[in-house]
Amino acid sequence: MADFHMETKCVQSGYRPKNGEPREVPIIQSTTFKYDTSADMGKLFDLEASGYFYSRLQNPTNDYVAAKIADMEGGTAAMLTSSGQAANFFAVFNIATAGDHVVASSSIYGGTYNLFHVTMRKMGIDFTFVSPDCTEAELNAAFRPNTKAVFGETIANPALTVFDFEKFSKAAHAHGVPLIIDNTFATPVNCRPFQWGADIVTHSTTKYMDGHGSCVGGAIVDSGNFDWMAHAEKFPGLTTPDDSYHGIVYAERFGKEGAFITKATAQLMRDFGSIPSPYNSYILNIGLESLHCRMKQHCANGLAVAKFLSESDMVEQVSYPSLPGDPYYSRAQKYMNGGNTCGVVSFRIKGSRTDAEAFMKHLKIFAIETHVADARSCCLHPASSTHRQLSDQELLDAGISSNLIRMSCGLENTEDLVQDIAQALDAVKASR
């Protein structure tokens, strides 16, 4: 449904029932699939035919929903994973192995930073973290002969820096590597990274896509634009025979449109099994159908809260890219649909960590949760939770201070959210 608008894709893409088939995406809650002959099944194991044989690799329900997300992003192929962390791991590990190197923005989600900086380094993959606002010279200096990818977030969690797609994609492609973008906060409703030079997009579907805090999940989408064979020496996993699949060369058999996702499914999902349950994918699809409606209210609430906080004498600094005067306002206007970003606002309360914790304790609507981006408003103190494992310097590099509070504006009444914040700030002020 490439020619339709986003609203139609959210509702209609992915699953198109034939005559007499269920109107709703069916839940294929089965681990295995029956075939008449061993030869039929053998073709699936050899990747010579499409179909299903074991849900650890692929499942029809999952694929219907993955196809919808691919269409929403404007990609050629996609896969679902059990979490956003799994999606980011697969996206990088699919092309980078022991001895390789990746350039990443320093302003990314703490869990992703830890995945890269600690866990994947133990696997022999090195990472260089650069400021999202680095100069072109500084960015290019970070590349090495063994660099295999560049990674960033459309809107960083929780610093809310807006990624400079053109600068990073230009550098990535000049060095013959793909740009991988985590588009969780913006969603394809507000930003489609492939239009700005990204090659692979990931999502934590747990957030806005699900939208109701119901199911953990992730997604990877391939743009189909990166020419793996043009850089064959850099990506042998895609451009040389895979002995575990009878010598298949993914880039030759499936082309640049399908090689990346096919390899990630045939190798990584086969071996790691980080697949979502069909029921979770069914719930995710229900969330996707209203994503375009929900993002409007999330953004409206986010902007109203950001404006209120920016005018408060209890607030030191506010980060919200859609707010005029924000350092990333012009970048948001350039890359985001109508300048709309997300419903997440970060701010620094005047005072210390103690003041930040006291403020959150007084909130009545915003709940303290290790979550973000769903229908219910919530808040978090990143330095003591999601980014707790970072050193003081790493926190500063990620744009996080001890008095920083992340607020996720849900779908409640705008005035109620503002008033909740106002009374909590008044309570902190009165206690001083």
C-alpha positions in Angstrom: 0.0 0.0 0.0 2.9 2.3 -0.8 0.8 4.9 -2.5 -1.6 5.4 0.5 -1.3 7.9 3.3 0.1 7.0 6.8 -3.4 6.9 8.4 -4.5 4.3 5.9 -1.3 2.3 6.3 -1.7 2.2 10.1 -5.1 0.6 9.7 -4.9 -1.5 6.5 -1.3 -2.5 5.7 0.3 -5.9 6.3 -2.7 -8.2 6.3 -5.1 -8.2 3.3 -7.7 -11.0 3.8 -8.8 -12.9 0.8 -12.4 -14.0 0.1 -13.9 -15.7 3.1 -10.8 -15.2 5.3 -10.9 -13.5 8.8 -11.1 -9.7 8.7 -8.9 -9.3 11.7 -5.2 -10.5 11.7 -5.4 -14.2 12.8 -3.5 -15.4 15.8 -1.6 -18.4 14.5 -0.7 -19.8 18.0 1.3 -22.8 16.8 4.9 -23.7 17.2 4.9 -26.0 14.1 3.4 -26.4 10.7 2.4 -29.6 8.9 3.6 -30.6 5.4 2.6 -33.5 3.1 6.2 -34.5 2.2 9.7 -34.1 3.5 10.7 -32.6 0.2 8.2 -29.7 0.8 9.7 -29.0 4.2 13.2 -29.4 2.8 12.7 -26.5 0.4 11.9 -24.3 3.4 15.1 -25.3 5.2 17.1 -24.6 2.1 15.4 -21.1 1.6 14.2 -22.3 -1.8 10.5 -21.7 -0.9 8.6 -19.3 1.3 6.5 -20.6 4.2 6.7 -21.7 7.8 8.0 -24.7 9.7 8.8 -23.5 13.2 7.7 -20.3 15.0 11.2 -19.8 16.5 12.2 -18.4 13.1 9.0 -17.1 11.6 5.2 -17.1 12.2 2.4 -15.8 10.0 0.9 -13.5 12.6 4.3 -11.9 13.3 5.0 -11.5 9.6 1.7 -9.8 8.9 2.5 -7.2 11.5 6.1 -6.8 10.4 4.8 -6.2 6.9 2.6 -3.4 8.2 5.6 -1.7 9.9 7.7 -2.1 6.8 5.0 -0.3 4.7 4.7 2.4 7.3 8.4 3.1 7.2 8.7 2.7 3.5 10.9 -0.3 3.6 11.2 -3.5 1.6 11.3 -6.1 4.4 10.9 -6.3 8.2 11.0 -8.7 11.1 9.6 -8.6 14.7 11.7 -9.4 17.7 11.0 -10.1 21.3 12.1 -6.6 22.4 13.6 -3.4 21.2 16.9 -4.5 22.7 16.8 -7.6 20.6 16.1 -5.5 17.6 19.1 -3.3 18.1 21.3 -6.3 18.9 20.2 -8.1 15.7 20.5 -5.1 13.5 24.2 -4.6 14.5 25.2 -8.2 15.0 23.8 -9.1 11.6 26.7 -7.2 9.9 29.3 -6.7 12.7 31.2 -9.6 14.4 34.3 -10.1 16.5 37.0 -7.7 15.3 34.6 -5.2 13.8 33.8 -1.6 14.8 30.7 0.6 14.9 30.3 4.3 15.2 27.4 5.3 17.5 25.9 8.5 18.8 26.7 9.0 22.5 23.1 10.3 23.0 21.2 7.1 23.0 19.0 5.1 25.4 21.0 3.8 28.4 20.1 0.2 27.8 21.3 0.4 24.2 24.5 2.2 25.4 25.1 -0.7 27.9 24.4 -3.3 25.2 27.1 -1.7 22.9 29.6 -0.5 25.5 29.6 -3.6 27.7 27.9 -6.7 26.3 28.8 -6.5 22.6 32.4 -5.4 23.5 32.7 -8.7 25.3 31.8 -10.3 22.0 34.7 -8.6 20.3 32.9 -5.7 18.7 34.3 -2.2 19.4 32.3 1.0 19.5 33.2 4.6 19.2 30.7 7.1 20.7 30.5 10.5 19.1 28.5 13.6 20.1 25.3 14.0 18.0 26.5 17.5 17.5 30.0 16.7 16.4 31.6 18.3 13.4 31.9 16.5 10.1 35.6 16.3 10.7 35.2 14.8 14.2 32.6 12.3 12.8 34.8 11.1 9.9 37.8 10.8 12.3 35.8 8.1 14.2 35.7 5.7 11.3 38.2 2.8 11.0 38.9 0.4 8.2 36.9 -2.2 10.1 33.8 0.0 10.8 30.7 -1.8 9.7 27.8 0.6 10.7 26.7 3.9 12.2 24.0 3.9 14.8 21.8 6.7 16.2 18.3 7.5 17.5 15.9 9.8 15.7 15.0 11.4 19.1 17.3 10.4 21.8 16.0 8.9 25.0 15.9 10.9 27.4 18.2 13.7 26.2 15.7 14.4 23.3 18.5 15.4 20.9 17.3 15.2 17.3 19.6 13.2 15.0 21.3 15.1 12.1 20.4 12.5 9.4 22.1 14.2 6.5 25.4 14.7 8.3 25.6 11.1 9.6 24.2 9.4 6.5 26.7 11.3 4.3 29.6 10.1 6.5 28.3 6.5 6.7 27.9 6.2 3.0 31.2 7.9 2.2 32.8 5.1 4.3 30.7 2.4 2.7 28.6 1.4 5.7 24.8 1.6 6.5 23.2 4.0 8.9 21.0 2.2 11.5 18.4 4.4 13.2 16.3 3.7 16.3 13.0 5.4 15.4 11.1 4.5 18.5 10.2 7.9 19.9 9.3 9.6 16.6 7.5 6.6 15.0 7.0 6.6 11.2 4.0 8.9 11.9 6.4 11.8 12.7 9.6 10.7 10.9 10.5 8.3 8.2 14.3 8.0 8.4 14.7 6.3 5.0 13.7 9.6 3.4 16.8 11.2 5.0 19.4 8.6 4.2 19.0 5.9 6.8 19.4 2.3 5.7 18.0 0.2 8.6 15.4 1.3 11.1 14.7 -0.3 14.5 11.9 0.1 17.0 11.0 -0.8 20.5 7.4 -1.5 19.6 6.8 -1.7 23.4 6.5 2.1 23.3 4.2 4.2 21.1 3.5 1.4 18.6 1.9 -0.8 21.2 0.8 2.3 23.0 -0.8 0.7 26.0 2.0 -0.9 28.0 0.7 -4.3 27.0 3.5 -6.2 25.2 7.2 -6.0 25.0 8.5 -6.2 21.4 10.8 -4.8 18.7 11.1 -4.5 15.0 13.8 -4.2 12.3 13.0 -2.7 8.9 15.3 -2.7 5.9 15.1 0.2 3.4 16.3 -2.0 0.6 18.6 0.8 -0.5 22.0 -0.3 0.7 24.0 -2.1 -1.9 25.8 -4.9 0.0 27.6 -6.2 -3.1 29.1 -2.8 -3.8 30.9 -3.2 -0.5 31.3 -7.0 -0.6 34.6 -7.1 1.3 33.1 -5.3 4.3 30.1 -7.6 4.6 31.1 -11.2 4.0 28.1 -12.5 6.0 25.9 -11.2 3.3 28.1 -11.5 0.2 29.9 -14.8 0.6 28.4 -18.4 0.9 26.7 -19.3 4.2 27.8 -22.9 4.9 24.9 -23.4 7.3 22.5 -22.9 4.4 24.2 -24.9 1.7 26.3 -22.0 0.4 23.6 -19.4 -0.1 24.9 -15.9 -0.8 22.1 -13.7 0.7 22.9 -10.6 -1.3 22.8 -12.6 -4.6 19.8 -14.7 -3.8 17.6 -12.1 -2.2 19.0 -8.8 -3.5 19.5 -5.7 -1.6 15.8 -5.5 -0.9 15.7 -8.8 1.1 19.2 -9.9 2.0 19.5 -8.2 5.4 16.2 -9.4 6.9 16.5 -12.9 5.4 20.0 -13.3 7.0 18.8 -11.9 10.3 15.9 -14.4 10.3 17.7 -17.4 8.9 20.8 -17.1 11.1 20.2 -14.9 14.2 16.5 -15.7 14.9 17.3 -19.4 14.2 20.1 -19.4 16.8 18.9 -16.8 19.4 15.1 -17.4 19.1 14.2 -13.8 20.2 10.8 -13.9 18.6 7.6 -12.4 20.0 4.6 -14.6 20.7 1.9 -14.4 18.0 -0.5 -13.1 20.6 1.8 -10.2 21.4 2.0 -9.3 17.7 -1.8 -9.4 17.5 -2.0 -6.9 20.4 0.7 -4.8 18.7 -1.3 -4.6 15.5 -4.3 -3.3 17.4 -2.1 -0.5 18.8 -0.7 0.3 15.3 -4.2 0.9 14.0 -4.6 4.0 16.2 -1.0 5.2 16.2 -1.7 8.1 13.9 -4.5 9.3 16.1 -2.6 8.8 19.4 0.6 10.6 18.3 -1.3 13.8 17.7 -2.5 13.9 21.4 0.8 12.8 22.7 2.5 15.6 20.9 -0.1 18.2 21.8 0.3 17.3 25.5 4.0 17.2 25.3 4.2 20.7 23.8 1.7 22.1 26.4 3.7 20.6 29.3 7.0 21.9 27.8 5.6 25.4 27.5 4.4 25.4 31.1 7.7 24.1 32.4 9.7 26.6 30.4 7.9 29.4 32.1 8.3 28.0 35.7 10.7 29.6 38.1 11.2 26.1 39.6 12.7 24.8 36.3 16.3 25.2 35.3 16.1 23.9 31.7 13.6 22.2 29.4 14.3 19.8 26.5 11.5 19.4 23.9 12.5 19.7 20.3 9.1 21.0 19.2 9.4 23.9 21.6 10.5 27.2 19.9 14.0 28.1 21.3 15.0 24.4 21.9 18.5 23.7 20.5 17.0 21.1 18.2 13.9 23.0 17.2 15.2 23.8 13.7 16.3 20.2 13.2 12.9 19.0 14.3 11.2 21.3 11.8 13.4 19.9 9.1 13.2 16.2 9.7 9.9 15.7 11.5 6.4 15.7 10.1 5.1 19.2 10.8 7.8 19.6 13.4 6.0 17.1 15.7 8.3 14.9 17.7 6.8 12.9 20.6 5.1 13.2 23.9 8.3 12.9 26.0 9.6 16.0 27.8 12.8 16.2 29.8 13.6 19.0 32.2 16.0 19.9 35.0 14.3 21.0 38.2 16.2 23.7 40.1 18.0 21.8 42.9 19.4 18.4 43.4 18.5 14.7 42.9 16.5 15.0 46.2 14.4 17.8 44.7 13.7 15.7 41.6 12.6 12.7 43.7 10.4 14.9 45.9 8.7 16.4 42.8 7.9 13.0 41.4 6.5 11.8 44.8 4.0 14.6 44.7 2.6 13.8 41.3 -0.9 12.4 41.1 -1.5 11.6 37.4 2.1 10.9 36.3 3.2 7.6 37.7 6.8 6.7 38.4 7.5 3.8 36.0 10.4 2.3 34.1 8.4 2.9 31.0 7.6 5.6 28.5 5.4 6.4 25.5 2.0 4.9 26.2 -1.5 6.0 26.9 -0.9 6.7 30.6 1.4 9.5 31.6 4.5 8.5 33.6 7.8 9.9 34.7 11.3 8.7 35.5 14.6 9.9 37.0 17.0 8.5 34.4 20.2 8.9 36.5 18.9 6.5 39.1 17.1 4.1 36.8 17.5 3.6 33.0 20.9 5.1 32.9 22.0 4.0 36.4 24.9 1.9 35.0 26.6 4.9 33.4 29.5 6.8 35.0 29.2 10.5 35.8 31.1 11.4 32.6 29.0 9.0 30.5 25.9 10.6 31.9 27.1 14.0 30.9 28.0 12.7 27.4 24.4 11.4 27.1 23.0 14.7 28.2 21.8 13.5 31.6 22.2 15.3 34.9 21.2 14.2 38.4 18.3 16.7 38.5 16.9 15.6 35.1 13.4 14.2 35.0 11.8 12.5 32.0 8.1 13.0 31.6 6.0 10.9 29.2 2.8 12.7 28.4 0.0 10.2 27.7 -3.5 10.7 26.3 -5.1 12.4 29.3 -6.6 15.9 29.3 -4.0 18.5 28.6 -5.1 20.9 31.4 -5.1 18.0 34.0 -1.5 17.1 33.1 -0.3 20.7 33.4 -2.1 21.2 36.7 -0.6 18.0 38.1 2.9 19.2 37.4 2.0 22.7 38.8 0.9 21.3 42.2 3.9 19.0 42.4 6.3 22.0 41.8 4.4 24.1 44.3 4.8 21.3 46.9 8.5 21.2 46.4 8.7 25.0 46.6 6.7 25.0 49.8 9.0 22.5 51.4 12.1 24.6 51.0 
